[in-house]
Amino acid sequence: MAHRDARAPAALRQLVIAQIGPDFHPDTHVALGTWCFAGAEEVYPEWETLTFVDPFTDPAERCSQAEALRKLAASLRDELYPELNDRHGTHYDRAFWHVVLLDWLLHLTNISWRLWRHVELFISTAGPERFDVPLPTAPQIRPADTLDFVTGCYAGGDLRTWLIGETIRRPYSATVSITPSVSPATSHARK
């Protein structure tokens, strides 16, 4: 039997941000959300007994956040449409770009904010524990249409995993208990 030096630092648990792998166990892994078990429930059948954070439990907060996100999406539309006209050599007005962009921007701001709040709450409740986080590299994303984009944001896969990784990498990699390392976006995805 190997003897571990009491002075040696404990191994970091891995923060799982995509689908769990076949070696998942709460002693060595922490799943960021319930989505990590989608399609892999049999790997850890007791997953429903684990504790997960919920970023928006208060309906009033949810409504105020929805209004803020609507304003953010409109602001992004106003910032992007002149650039898109320049890029495409067109002179379409704000109303045209509203129709073209607003659905995409609402979905993107909604999922980005929800993931941000999820990670923020997770980090604040984790206390001093440090984690190893395999963060994915940016995937090549070319959604065919709005439904394809929305599915990528909400149903998991490369886009969602990358957004979560960026949410962790940007504000938390140097200041909070996270040790990022790079890995493919869907290391455990089942095809």
N, CA, C and O of each residue as an XYZ file, in Angstrom:
764
protein
N       0.841     -1.170      0.000
C       0.000      0.000      0.000
C       0.891      1.240      0.000
O       1.843      1.336      0.775
N       0.571      2.172     -0.869
C       1.356      3.398     -0.950
C       0.990      4.309      0.215
O      -0.174      4.413      0.602
N       2.000      4.961      0.761
C       1.781      5.889      1.866
C       1.891      7.310      1.327
O       2.878      7.667      0.685
N       0.874      8.108      1.593
C       0.858      9.481      1.112
C       1.430     10.386      2.185
O       1.054     10.294      3.354
N       2.331     11.250      1.788
C       2.935     12.207      2.707
C       1.863     13.202      3.144
O       1.220     13.823      2.299
N       1.664     13.357      4.435
C       0.632     14.250      4.972
C       0.887     15.702      4.571
O      -0.044     16.507      4.555
N       2.134     16.048      4.248
C       2.455     17.416      3.843
C       2.202     17.667      2.365
O       2.168     18.817      1.929
N       2.025     16.598      1.588
C       1.794     16.748      0.147
C       0.395     17.316     -0.080
O      -0.554     16.942      0.609
N       0.275     18.210     -1.039
C      -1.051     18.776     -1.309
C      -1.997     17.708     -1.841
O      -1.581     16.818     -2.583
N      -3.250     17.797     -1.467
C      -4.259     16.860     -1.960
C      -4.493     17.108     -3.443
O      -4.374     18.235     -3.924
N      -4.825     16.050     -4.153
C      -5.131     16.194     -5.572
C      -6.392     17.045     -5.718
O      -7.337     16.932     -4.938
N      -6.376     17.882     -6.723
C      -7.537     18.726     -6.984
C      -8.666     17.899     -7.586
O      -8.423     17.028     -8.422
N      -9.893     18.168     -7.168
C     -11.026     17.553     -7.836
C     -11.219     18.267     -9.170
O     -10.948     19.461     -9.296
N     -11.686     17.527    -10.150
C     -11.913     18.101    -11.466
C     -13.321     18.684    -11.528
O     -14.291     18.023    -11.158
N     -13.427     19.924    -11.995
C     -14.721     20.553    -12.229
C     -15.156     20.170    -13.636
O     -14.521     20.554    -14.618
N     -16.240     19.414    -13.725
C     -16.753     18.939    -15.004
C     -17.735     19.976    -15.528
O     -18.698     20.326    -14.845
N     -17.493     20.469    -16.744
C     -18.368     21.492    -17.314
C     -19.175     20.968    -18.500
O     -20.088     21.646    -18.971
N     -18.853     19.786    -18.979
C     -19.593     19.153    -20.068
C     -20.124     17.819    -19.541
O     -20.344     17.676    -18.338
N     -20.328     16.864    -20.406
C     -20.815     15.559    -19.968
C     -19.749     14.831    -19.153
O     -18.566     14.862    -19.492
N     -20.181     14.177    -18.075
C     -19.240     13.445    -17.225
C     -18.609     12.293    -17.996
O     -19.191     11.766    -18.944
N     -17.414     11.914    -17.572
C     -16.729     10.785    -18.165
C     -17.028      9.501    -17.409
O     -17.688      9.534    -16.370
N     -16.558      8.383    -17.909
C     -16.851      7.087    -17.288
C     -16.227      6.925    -15.899
O     -16.625      6.038    -15.144
N     -15.259      7.770    -15.559
C     -14.593      7.666    -14.253
C     -15.147      8.647    -13.220
O     -14.529      8.839    -12.173
N     -16.300      9.275    -13.491
C     -16.849     10.262    -12.573
C     -17.141      9.661    -11.204
O     -17.732      8.588    -11.083
N     -16.711     10.382    -10.186
C     -17.079     10.090     -8.792
C     -16.959     11.397     -8.011
O     -16.013     12.154     -8.233
N     -17.893     11.680     -7.103
C     -17.854     12.945     -6.359
C     -16.594     13.157     -5.520
O     -16.289     14.288     -5.143
N     -15.869     12.096     -5.228
C     -14.615     12.261     -4.484
C     -13.530     12.888     -5.348
O     -12.622     13.540     -4.835
N     -13.624     12.691     -6.663
C     -12.588     13.182     -7.574
C     -13.094     14.207     -8.586
O     -12.302     14.831     -9.292
N     -14.409     14.379     -8.654
C     -15.025     15.275     -9.638
C     -16.158     16.070     -8.996
O     -16.774     15.627     -8.027
N     -16.422     17.253     -9.554
C     -17.594     18.044     -9.195
C     -18.250     18.448    -10.502
O     -17.619     19.054    -11.367
N     -19.531     18.102    -10.635
C     -20.270     18.487    -11.841
C     -20.826     19.890    -11.637
O     -21.466     20.167    -10.622
N     -20.583     20.777    -12.600
C     -21.050     22.152    -12.492
C     -22.572     22.240    -12.499
O     -23.143     23.096    -11.824
N     -23.234     21.368    -13.251
C     -24.689     21.411    -13.316
C     -25.274     20.068    -13.684
O     -24.555     19.127    -14.021
N     -26.586     19.995    -13.614
C     -27.275     18.741    -13.921
C     -27.062     18.309    -15.365
O     -27.120     17.119    -15.674
N     -26.815     19.277    -16.258
C     -26.593     18.944    -17.668
C     -25.403     18.014    -17.863
O     -25.320     17.329    -18.882
N     -24.482     17.978    -16.907
C     -23.303     17.119    -17.025
C     -23.668     15.635    -17.024
O     -22.867     14.799    -17.441
N     -24.874     15.307    -16.556
C     -25.313     13.917    -16.472
C     -26.236     13.510    -17.611
O     -26.583     12.334    -17.727
N     -26.644     14.460    -18.458
C     -27.548     14.156    -19.563
C     -26.905     13.140    -20.501
O     -25.829     13.383    -21.048
N     -27.561     12.012    -20.681
C     -27.040     10.950    -21.534
C     -25.988     10.087    -20.869
O     -25.485      9.149    -21.488
N     -25.639     10.380    -19.620
C     -24.623      9.598    -18.905
C     -25.093      9.271    -17.482
O     -24.275      9.040    -16.592
N     -26.390      9.252    -17.280
C     -26.947      9.028    -15.957
C     -26.488      7.713    -15.343
O     -26.327      7.612    -14.127
N     -26.276      6.696    -16.195
C     -25.880      5.375    -15.688
C     -24.462      5.358    -15.112
O     -24.127      4.452    -14.348
N     -23.631      6.331    -15.457
C     -22.265      6.385    -14.919
C     -22.294      6.618    -13.405
O     -21.528      6.006    -12.661
N     -23.174      7.497    -12.963
C     -23.329      7.769    -11.525
C     -24.825      7.890    -11.240
O     -25.357      8.999    -11.200
N     -25.519      6.741    -11.039
C     -26.974      6.747    -10.873
C     -27.472      7.611     -9.705
O     -28.633      8.021     -9.693
N     -26.617      7.884     -8.742
C     -27.018      8.699     -7.586
C     -26.864     10.194     -7.856
O     -26.870     10.987     -6.915
N     -26.728     10.589     -9.099
C     -26.461     11.989     -9.430
C     -27.528     12.925     -8.883
O     -27.222     14.077     -8.572
N     -28.756     12.473     -8.756
C     -29.832     13.343     -8.267
C     -29.684     13.680     -6.784
O     -30.354     14.583     -6.283
N     -28.810     12.960     -6.082
C     -28.582     13.256     -4.659
C     -27.509     14.324     -4.463
O     -27.318     14.815     -3.350
N     -26.814     14.684     -5.530
C     -25.774     15.712     -5.445
C     -26.408     17.099     -5.350
O     -27.555     17.295     -5.753
N     -25.663     18.045     -4.822
C     -26.143     19.416     -4.687
C     -25.669     20.245     -5.876
O     -24.496     20.210     -6.247
N     -26.599     20.989     -6.463
C     -26.281     21.867     -7.582
C     -26.786     23.268     -7.259
O     -27.755     23.430     -6.518
N     -26.128     24.273     -7.817
C     -26.583     25.652     -7.616
C     -27.655     25.980     -8.650
O     -27.687     25.404     -9.737
N     -28.529     26.911     -8.294
C     -29.551     27.423     -9.209
C     -29.429     28.935     -9.199
O     -29.717     29.571     -8.184
N     -29.004     29.525    -10.313
C     -28.714     30.964    -10.306
C     -29.925     31.875    -10.190
O     -29.782     33.034     -9.803
N     -31.108     31.380    -10.515
C     -32.288     32.252    -10.489
C     -33.464     31.536     -9.835
O     -34.289     30.932    -10.520
N     -33.538     31.605     -8.522
C     -34.650     30.971     -7.812
C     -35.759     31.957     -7.479
O     -36.893     31.547     -7.231
N     -35.454     33.239     -7.468
C     -36.422     34.265     -7.113
C     -37.106     34.800     -8.379
O     -36.431     35.354     -9.248
N     -38.442     34.644     -8.500
C     -39.139     35.114     -9.709
C     -38.960     36.610     -9.978
O     -38.844     37.013    -11.135
N     -38.936     37.428     -8.943
C     -38.758     38.872     -9.154
C     -37.379     39.163     -9.747
O     -37.243     39.998    -10.640
N     -36.361     38.469     -9.245
C     -35.011     38.650     -9.797
C     -34.970     38.179    -11.248
O     -34.330     38.803    -12.094
N     -35.647     37.091    -11.523
C     -35.690     36.559    -12.877
C     -36.301     37.586    -13.840
O     -35.798     37.778    -14.947
N     -37.379     38.240    -13.417
C     -38.029     39.265    -14.255
C     -37.120     40.473    -14.462
O     -37.026     40.994    -15.574
N     -36.454     40.920    -13.407
C     -35.580     42.083    -13.561
C     -34.386     41.750    -14.453
O     -33.932     42.596    -15.223
N     -33.879     40.532    -14.353
C     -32.773     40.115    -15.210
C     -33.225     40.028    -16.664
O     -32.468     40.382    -17.568
N     -34.450     39.560    -16.898
C     -34.970     39.455    -18.264
C     -35.052     40.836    -18.911
O     -34.719     40.994    -20.085
N     -35.488     41.819    -18.157
C     -35.570     43.188    -18.679
C     -34.172     43.735    -18.990
O     -33.969     44.384    -20.016
N     -33.221     43.471    -18.105
C     -31.839     43.921    -18.337
C     -31.253     43.250    -19.578
O     -30.540     43.893    -20.348
N     -31.545     41.969    -19.778
C     -31.028     41.257    -20.946
C     -31.664     41.772    -22.237
O     -30.993     41.846    -23.267
N     -32.943     42.126    -22.194
C     -33.600     42.698    -23.365
C     -32.917     44.002    -23.764
O     -32.681     44.258    -24.944
N     -32.605     44.822    -22.764
C     -31.923     46.095    -23.034
C     -30.508     45.857    -23.561
O     -30.050     46.569    -24.455
N     -29.822     44.867    -23.016
C     -28.477     44.541    -23.493
C     -28.523     44.077    -24.949
O     -27.707     44.513    -25.761
N     -29.463     43.201    -25.284
C     -29.579     42.717    -26.660
C     -29.873     43.882    -27.619
O     -29.314     43.935    -28.715
N     -30.737     44.804    -27.215
C     -31.049     45.969    -28.061
C     -29.824     46.853    -28.226
O     -29.578     47.388    -29.308
N     -29.060     47.007    -27.162
C     -27.836     47.807    -27.236
C     -26.812     47.158    -28.176
O     -26.160     47.845    -28.961
N     -26.682     45.852    -28.088
C     -25.766     45.136    -28.981
C     -26.218     45.252    -30.434
O     -25.393     45.413    -31.333
N     -27.521     45.171    -30.660
C     -28.064     45.358    -32.012
C     -27.651     46.710    -32.562
O     -27.204     46.814    -33.704
N     -27.804     47.762    -31.732
C     -27.468     49.118    -32.177
C     -25.976     49.275    -32.446
O     -25.568     50.067    -33.295
N     -25.175     48.518    -31.719
C     -23.728     48.567    -31.922
C     -23.309     47.779    -33.162
O     -22.380     48.167    -33.870
N     -24.004     46.670    -33.416
C     -23.593     45.778    -34.498
C     -24.115     46.160    -35.883
O     -23.436     45.917    -36.880
N     -25.310     46.755    -35.962
C     -25.890     46.906    -37.298
C     -25.085     47.835    -38.219
O     -25.003     47.540    -39.412
N     -24.489     48.935    -37.744
C     -23.652     49.713    -38.674
C     -22.441     48.911    -39.170
O     -22.047     49.012    -40.332
N     -21.871     48.127    -38.279
C     -20.725     47.295    -38.657
C     -21.132     46.249    -39.699
O     -20.390     45.986    -40.645
N     -22.307     45.660    -39.520
C     -22.784     44.664    -40.481
C     -23.112     45.293    -41.826
O     -22.861     44.690    -42.869
N     -23.674     46.504    -41.813
C     -23.894     47.207    -43.079
C     -22.572     47.443    -43.800
O     -22.474     47.228    -45.008
N     -21.546     47.888    -43.058
C     -20.224     48.107    -43.656
C     -19.652     46.806    -44.213
O     -19.140     46.770    -45.332
N     -19.745     45.751    -43.429
C     -19.177     44.456    -43.823
C     -19.838     43.928    -45.093
O     -19.171     43.330    -45.937
N     -21.148     44.148    -45.234
C     -21.893     43.593    -46.367
C     -22.165     44.603    -47.473
O     -22.829     44.283    -48.459
N     -21.644     45.846    -47.312
C     -21.850     46.861    -48.341
C     -23.313     47.226    -48.515
O     -23.763     47.484    -49.631
N     -24.055     47.248    -47.420
C     -25.486     47.557    -47.481
C     -25.785     48.801    -46.653
O     -24.913     49.331    -45.964
N     -27.014     49.251    -46.732
C     -27.452     50.414    -45.957
C     -28.816     50.146    -45.333
O     -29.700     51.003    -45.344
N     -28.968     48.952    -44.792
C     -30.244     48.604    -44.159
C     -30.411     49.375    -42.859
O     -29.441     49.648    -42.152
N     -31.640     49.717    -42.562
C     -31.897     50.501    -41.349
C     -31.936     49.607    -40.096
O     -31.877     48.380    -40.168
N     -32.036     50.272    -38.978
C     -32.044     49.612    -37.670
C     -33.184     48.590    -37.566
O     -33.004     47.520    -36.984
N     -34.361     48.917    -38.131
C     -35.515     48.008    -38.064
C     -35.226     46.689    -38.798
O     -35.623     45.622    -38.329
N     -34.538     46.759    -39.943
C     -34.173     45.541    -40.663
C     -33.270     44.667    -39.798
O     -33.514     43.470    -39.643
N     -32.228     45.273    -39.238
C     -31.278     44.508    -38.433
C     -31.908     44.022    -37.127
O     -31.481     43.012    -36.568
N     -32.914     44.733    -36.645
C     -33.654     44.270    -35.468
C     -34.260     42.891    -35.751
O     -34.142     41.975    -34.938
N     -34.903     42.757    -36.902
C     -35.526     41.486    -37.283
C     -34.464     40.396    -37.450
O     -34.662     39.263    -37.012
N     -33.354     40.734    -38.076
C     -32.310     39.757    -38.361
C     -31.548     39.336    -37.097
O     -31.251     38.155    -36.920
N     -31.234     40.290    -36.224
C     -30.317     40.031    -35.109
C     -30.954     39.740    -33.758
O     -30.378     38.999    -32.962
N     -32.117     40.298    -33.479
C     -32.575     40.296    -32.101
C     -32.796     38.905    -31.518
O     -32.447     38.679    -30.360
N     -33.364     37.958    -32.277
C     -33.532     36.608    -31.732
C     -32.190     36.009    -31.309
O     -32.066     35.461    -30.214
N     -31.199     36.116    -32.176
C     -29.877     35.577    -31.872
C     -29.299     36.258    -30.627
O     -28.778     35.598    -29.729
N     -29.402     37.581    -30.591
C     -28.825     38.322    -29.463
C     -29.542     38.020    -28.153
O     -28.903     37.932    -27.105
N     -30.857     37.862    -28.200
C     -31.581     37.514    -26.972
C     -31.154     36.145    -26.448
O     -30.950     35.973    -25.246
N     -31.021     35.184    -27.340
C     -30.574     33.855    -26.908
C     -29.142     33.894    -26.386
O     -28.842     33.304    -25.348
N     -28.275     34.575    -27.089
C     -26.877     34.643    -26.672
C     -26.725     35.362    -25.336
O     -25.999     34.884    -24.465
N     -27.392     36.499    -25.156
C     -27.274     37.204    -23.876
C     -27.901     36.394    -22.749
O     -27.379     36.375    -21.634
N     -29.014     35.727    -23.029
C     -29.681     34.931    -22.008
C     -28.797     33.776    -21.537
O     -28.583     33.613    -20.336
N     -28.287     32.981    -22.464
C     -27.469     31.829    -22.056
C     -26.158     32.304    -21.439
O     -25.685     31.706    -20.472
N     -25.563     33.366    -21.978
C     -24.303     33.870    -21.412
C     -24.501     34.361    -19.982
O     -23.689     34.066    -19.105
N     -25.575     35.109    -19.744
C     -25.832     35.620    -18.400
C     -26.160     34.488    -17.440
O     -25.686     34.480    -16.304
N     -26.969     33.531    -17.889
C     -27.327     32.399    -17.022
C     -26.071     31.607    -16.649
O     -25.895     31.235    -15.489
N     -25.210     31.354    -17.616
C     -23.977     30.616    -17.328
C     -23.063     31.428    -16.408
O     -22.456     30.885    -15.486
N     -22.973     32.736    -16.670
C     -22.151     33.595    -15.812
C     -22.620     33.516    -14.363
O     -21.820     33.307    -13.452
N     -23.931     33.688    -14.160
C     -24.494     33.638    -12.804
C     -24.314     32.254    -12.187
O     -24.066     32.150    -10.986
N     -24.432     31.201    -12.974
C     -24.252     29.837    -12.482
C     -22.822     29.641    -11.975
O     -22.606     29.158    -10.863
N     -21.857     30.022    -12.802
C     -20.451     29.880    -12.408
C     -20.140     30.758    -11.201
O     -19.472     30.314    -10.268
N     -20.619     31.995    -11.213
C     -20.395     32.923    -10.106
C     -20.929     32.350     -8.788
O     -20.245     32.406     -7.765
N     -22.136     31.805     -8.809
C     -22.733     31.215     -7.604
C     -21.984     29.960     -7.181
O     -21.751     29.748     -5.991
N     -21.603     29.124     -8.150
C     -20.839     27.926     -7.829
C     -19.529     28.284     -7.131
O     -19.193     27.699     -6.101
N     -18.794     29.238     -7.687
C     -17.512     29.647     -7.106
C     -17.716     30.204     -5.703
O     -16.943     29.900     -4.795
N     -18.750     31.013     -5.523
C     -18.966     31.610     -4.197
C     -19.357     30.572     -3.157
O     -19.067     30.753     -1.974
N     -20.009     29.488     -3.566
C     -20.397     28.455     -2.600
C     -19.316     27.394     -2.422
O     -19.378     26.618     -1.469
N     -18.330     27.341     -3.312
C     -17.277     26.321     -3.212
C     -16.268     26.625     -2.115
O     -15.510     25.744     -1.707
N     -16.251     27.855     -1.637
C     -15.303     28.208     -0.579
C     -13.876     28.189     -1.091
O     -13.615     28.576     -2.230
N     -12.956     27.741     -0.258
C     -11.544     27.799     -0.634
C     -11.070     26.645     -1.528
O      -9.908     26.620     -1.932
N     -11.952     25.697     -1.837
C     -11.517     24.546     -2.637
C     -11.061     24.995     -4.016
O     -11.709     25.818     -4.663
N      -9.930     24.440     -4.458
C      -9.424     24.683     -5.804
C      -9.817     23.507     -6.673
O      -9.981     22.394     -6.174
N      -9.971     23.737     -7.962
C     -10.379     22.695     -8.894
C      -9.466     22.675    -10.103
O      -8.908     23.700    -10.495
N      -9.319     21.493    -10.690
C      -8.706     21.373    -12.003
C      -9.855     21.465    -12.999
O     -10.836     20.730    -12.884
N      -9.741     22.362    -13.977
C     -10.818     22.562    -14.942
C     -10.273     22.411    -16.351
O      -9.587     23.306    -16.845
N     -10.565     21.295    -17.008
C     -10.178     21.191    -18.424
C     -11.039     22.133    -19.251
O     -12.231     21.889    -19.441
N     -10.441     23.198    -19.737
C     -11.186     24.183    -20.528
C     -10.965     23.925    -22.011
O      -9.836     23.703    -22.449
N     -12.040     23.954    -22.776
C     -11.918     23.665    -24.209
C     -11.354     24.830    -24.997
O     -11.422     25.986    -24.577
N     -10.799     24.500    -26.141
C     -10.396     25.533    -27.083
C     -11.633     25.947    -27.878
O     -12.631     25.227    -27.886
N     -11.577     27.081    -28.536
C     -12.734     27.585    -29.289
C     -13.064     26.644    -30.435
O     -12.205     26.344    -31.264
N     -14.313     26.174    -30.486
C     -14.711     25.293    -31.587
C     -15.045     26.099    -32.838
O     -15.275     27.306    -32.765
N     -15.070     25.442    -33.956
C     -15.528     26.062    -35.198
C     -17.053     25.953    -35.206
O     -17.600     24.866    -35.390
N     -17.729     27.074    -35.006
C     -19.183     27.066    -34.901
C     -19.770     27.820    -36.083
O     -19.479     28.999    -36.283
N     -20.584     27.147    -36.852
C     -21.260     27.745    -37.994
C     -22.727     27.281    -37.968
O     -23.108     26.385    -38.721
N     -23.545     27.894    -37.102
C     -24.942     27.459    -37.060
C     -25.650     27.722    -38.383
O     -25.460     28.767    -39.005
N     -26.460     26.772    -38.799
C     -27.170     26.884    -40.072
C     -28.321     27.875    -39.991
O     -28.661     28.524    -40.981
N     -28.921     27.991    -38.808
C     -30.060     28.881    -38.626
C     -30.233     29.155    -37.132
O     -29.436     28.702    -36.311
N     -31.278     29.900    -36.793
C     -31.494     30.262    -35.388
C     -31.720     29.028    -34.539
O     -31.185     28.946    -33.433
N     -32.495     28.059    -35.019
C     -32.753     26.847    -34.243
C     -31.453     26.101    -33.954
O     -31.259     25.609    -32.842
N     -30.575     26.012    -34.923
C     -29.281     25.353    -34.743
C     -28.458     26.083    -33.674
O     -27.819     25.450    -32.834
N     -28.483     27.401    -33.716
C     -27.765     28.209    -32.724
C     -28.345     28.004    -31.327
O     -27.604     27.785    -30.369
N     -29.676     28.076    -31.214
C     -30.347     27.914    -29.922
C     -30.077     26.518    -29.356
O     -29.801     26.369    -28.165
N     -30.156     25.519    -30.196
C     -29.880     24.160    -29.758
C     -28.443     24.053    -29.239
O     -28.195     23.406    -28.222
N     -27.516     24.676    -29.926
C     -26.124     24.666    -29.479
C     -25.922     25.352    -28.143
O     -25.083     24.931    -27.346
N     -26.679     26.399    -27.895
C     -26.574     27.130    -26.633
C     -27.169     26.363    -25.464
O     -26.590     26.330    -24.378
N     -28.315     25.750    -25.684
C     -29.055     25.170    -24.573
C     -28.916     23.660    -24.425
O     -29.047     23.139    -23.317
N     -28.655     22.954    -25.506
C     -28.670     21.498    -25.446
C     -27.304     20.881    -25.168
O     -27.173     19.657    -25.157
N     -26.314     21.685    -24.949
C     -24.988     21.139    -24.693
C     -24.155     21.092    -25.954
O     -24.534     21.641    -26.988
N     -23.032     20.438    -25.859
C     -22.146     20.349    -26.997
C     -21.075     21.425    -26.969
O     -20.873     22.102    -25.961
N     -20.392     21.566    -28.104
C     -19.222     22.431    -28.183
C     -19.490     23.893    -27.833
O     -18.714     24.502    -27.096
N     -20.586     24.467    -28.356
C     -20.852     25.883    -28.122
C     -21.091     26.158    -26.644
O     -20.470     27.059    -26.079
N     -21.963     25.412    -26.018
C     -22.265     25.617    -24.596
C     -21.021     25.379    -23.731
O     -20.729     26.159    -22.824
N     -20.303     24.312    -24.017
C     -19.102     24.003    -23.233
C     -18.065     25.112    -23.379
O     -17.420     25.490    -22.401
N     -17.900     25.630    -24.580
C     -16.956     26.720    -24.791
C     -17.397     27.974    -24.042
O     -16.568     28.644    -23.426
N     -18.702     28.305    -24.086
C     -19.203     29.465    -23.352
C     -18.942     29.316    -21.847
O     -18.543     30.277    -21.189
N     -19.163     28.134    -21.312
C     -18.880     27.898    -19.885
C     -17.389     28.065    -19.619
O     -16.995     28.700    -18.641
N     -16.563     27.495    -20.487
C     -15.117     27.621    -20.322
C     -14.654     29.062    -20.324
O     -13.816     29.451    -19.511
N     -15.200     29.861    -21.239
C     -14.839     31.278    -21.283
C     -15.342     32.022    -20.051
O     -14.689     32.946    -19.565
N     -16.505     31.616    -19.548
C     -17.047     32.219    -18.331
C     -16.124     31.957    -17.152
O     -15.985     32.804    -16.270
N     -15.503     30.812    -17.130
C     -14.560     30.470    -16.055
C     -13.198     31.120    -16.305
O     -12.612     31.715    -15.401
N     -12.703     31.003    -17.530
C     -11.357     31.477    -17.859
C     -11.195     32.978    -17.632
O     -10.209     33.411    -17.034
N     -12.118     33.745    -18.087
C     -11.962     35.205    -18.061
C     -11.839     35.780    -16.648
O     -10.795     36.346    -16.322
N     -12.844     35.661    -15.814
C     -12.728     36.336    -14.512
C     -12.096     35.508    -13.407
O     -11.624     36.074    -12.421
N     -12.071     34.185    -13.539
C     -11.709     33.371    -12.382
C     -10.357     32.673    -12.461
O      -9.867     32.207    -11.432
N      -9.745     32.580    -13.608
C      -8.532     31.771    -13.732
C      -7.387     32.246    -12.846
O      -6.603     31.427    -12.367
N      -7.275     33.537    -12.621
C      -6.147     34.041    -11.828
C      -6.530     34.417    -10.402
O      -5.646     34.571     -9.560
N      -7.801     34.567    -10.108
C      -8.182     35.115     -8.813
C      -8.992     34.192     -7.926
O      -9.089     34.428     -6.722
N      -9.573     33.151     -8.486
C     -10.406     32.248     -7.704
C      -9.839     30.853     -7.810
O      -8.964     30.594     -8.637
N     -10.321     29.970     -6.994
C      -9.780     28.621     -6.858
C     -10.036     27.720     -8.055
O     -10.725     26.707     -7.937
N      -9.487     28.081     -9.198
C      -9.640     27.286    -10.417
C      -8.287     27.189    -11.096
O      -7.582     28.187    -11.242
N      -7.932     25.991    -11.506
C      -6.687     25.773    -12.221
C      -7.035     25.273    -13.614
O      -7.261     24.077    -13.794
N      -7.083     26.164    -14.613
C      -7.502     25.723    -15.948
C      -6.429     24.934    -16.690
O      -5.232     25.179    -16.534
N      -6.877     23.998    -17.485
C      -6.015     23.288    -18.418
C      -6.828     23.069    -19.682
O      -8.052     22.957    -19.609
N      -6.189     23.005    -20.825
C      -6.896     22.964    -22.098
C      -7.199     21.528    -22.499
O      -6.352     20.646    -22.360
N      -8.415     21.296    -22.999
C      -8.813     19.998    -23.535
C      -9.848     20.216    -24.618
O     -10.381     21.318    -24.749
N     -10.145     19.182    -25.400
C     -11.186     19.344    -26.419
C     -12.527     19.675    -25.763
O     -12.775     19.302    -24.617
N     -13.379     20.371    -26.495
C     -14.668     20.815    -25.935
C     -15.571     19.665    -25.559
O     -16.302     19.772    -24.574
N     -15.555     18.588    -26.282
C     -16.466     17.475    -25.995
C     -15.671     16.209    -25.723
O     -15.819     15.217    -26.437
N     -14.830     16.234    -24.696
C     -13.975     15.093    -24.417
C     -14.757     13.840    -24.070
O     -14.276     12.732    -24.306
N     -15.975     13.992    -23.505
C     -16.741     12.813    -23.118
C     -18.068     12.733    -23.845
O     -18.917     11.918    -23.483
N     -18.267     13.553    -24.856
C     -19.556     13.551    -25.549
C     -19.778     12.220    -26.239
O     -18.859     11.640    -26.817
N     -20.995     11.753    -26.169
C     -21.355     10.503    -26.831
C     -21.974     10.831    -28.172
O     -22.873     11.667    -28.251
N     -21.530     10.218    -29.173
C     -22.021     10.479    -30.534
C     -23.180      9.566    -30.839
O     -23.740      9.623    -31.933
